[in-house]
């Protein structure tokens, strides 16, 4: 199941801590599809599959001047493909749902203001996810005390050797934690 993230549009672009975000992001829109007026879009976190599918959809085969064929990717098309896949669901004021991802045609029916609001919310979501990932990576890299320890709590081996070009000055080189790599 795909994880869905939430924050309020119009508030701060990024919470004080990336882990303070709730699990879903909603964007007000005004989009008419099949006679139903949708007023809210729910955005979700992209998966690796979404990115791969968007990349494939953004490529096309073109014939070059020398007659050979080449696969060309369009960055603009890639962005649009990612954005439409990010829309998890549209909601009407009456509670009707239109399950995402939206099609390219449906995305193109948005007003420029709604399109920008969805893009801005997706950008804020990307920042939020990057901050959350950064906090998690920083937490994994922290060690207590003055020395480095493995994930199992054992001190990491330290080796001393000359620094290249610095004569006989010793350098400290710490080995990578073999337990943390598993």
N, C-alpha and C positions, 0 to 999 in steps of 0.2 A: 504494500500500500504506500502511496506517495504521501509524504509529510507536507502539510499545508501550514503556512506561516501567517501571522496577523500583526498589524500595527495600524494606528489610526492615521488617515491622510490628513494633512494640515498640521499635525503635531511635529515634534522634532523629527528630523530625517532619520536619526539613529538614536536609540535609547542609550542611557548612560552606560549600561552593560549590555552587550549583545544578548546575553542570556535572559534579559528581562522581557523579551518579546513573547507575546502569546503565540498560539499555534496557527493563526490564520490571518491573511491580509485581505481587506475588502476595499474596493474602489467604487465610488458613486459614478454611474454612467447613465446614459440615455440612449438605448439602442433598441430599435424596433425590428423584430425578427418574426416572420410568420404571423403578423397581426398582434403580437405580444410585445409590450413595452418593458424592457428589462432596465432596472434601475441600479443594479449592483453587480459588480464582477468580483469574484473570489479568485485571488492569485495563489499559486502554489510554487513550491520549490521545484526547480528542474531536476530531472534525473539524468544520468549518463545516457540513457536510451533516448531521451528527448533531444539532447545535444547531438547525438549521432544521427538521429532522424532528421533534425533541422539542417545539419550539414549536408546530408544526402539530398534533401529537397532543394537546397540552395545551389546545387551544382547543375551544370548543363554541358552537353557536348557541343563543341563548336568546331567548324572546319577552319583551319588556319590558312594563310596565304599559300603555303607550300602544298596544300592538299591534305595534310595530316590532320587527324582529329585530336582535340585536347579537351580535357575536362576542366571547366572553369567554374570557380565558386564566386558567388556574389555576396559580399559582406552585408549589403543592404537587405538582400533576401534572407540571409542567415538571421539577421536581427529580427525581421518580421516573423520568420518561422519559429524562433525561440519565444517571441512575445505571444503568439497565438497559442502555443503549447502551454504557456504559463497560466493562461486563463482556465482555471479548474471548473468554474461554473458561473452562469449568469442567473440572476434572480429578479423576478418581477415584484412589484409592490403587493400583488395578490398571492405571492408565495410560489408561483410557477418557477420551474428550474429548466435551464438549458445546459446540459452537461457539456463541458469542454473536452478537449480543446476546441476553440472556435475555428471555423474554416477561414481561409484567406479572404473569401468573399465577405463573410460576416465581419471580420476584422476591418475590412475596407469600408464597411457601412458606418463605422463610428464617426462621430464628429471629430474635427481636429482637436477640440478641447478634451473630449473623452479619451481619444487616442493618446494625447500627451499625458493625461492623468494616469492612464494605465502604464505608459512608459516610465513616468516618474516613480510610480509605486514599485514597478519591477526593478528600477535602478536602486531605490532605497532598500528593497529586499535583498538585492545583490550585496550592497554594502553591509547590511545587517548580517547576512550569512558569512561574509568575509571576516567581519569582526568576531563573530562567534567562533569561526574556525581558527582565527588568530589567537583568541583567548584559550581555546582548547590546546593548541600547539604550544603556547607559552606555558600552560600549566603542566604539560607533559615534559617540558624541558627544564622545569625548576627542580632543584635539589635542595634538601635541607642541610644546614651546617656549612662548613667551609670546604669540604671535599666532595668530589663527585662519587655518587654511588650508583650501582646498577639498579634495575627495577626490583631485583631480589634483595636489595639492601646491602650488597657486598661492595667494598671499595673497588673502584676501577683501577686496573694496573696503570702505572705511570712509567714512562721511559725517558731517559735523558740522553741527549746527543748533541753534537755540535750543530750550530746554525750555519747553513750554507753562506759562505762569504763573510762570516763574522769571526773567523779564527776559531779559538777554542772555547768560546762562550757557550755554556750549556743552554739547552732549550727544553722545556717541558712539553711533552706530547702525550695527551690522554687518549687511550684507546676508546673506541666506540663501545657502547653497552651491548653485549651480545644478547642479553635477555630482552631488551626493549625492541630488538629487531624482529622478534618472533611474532 
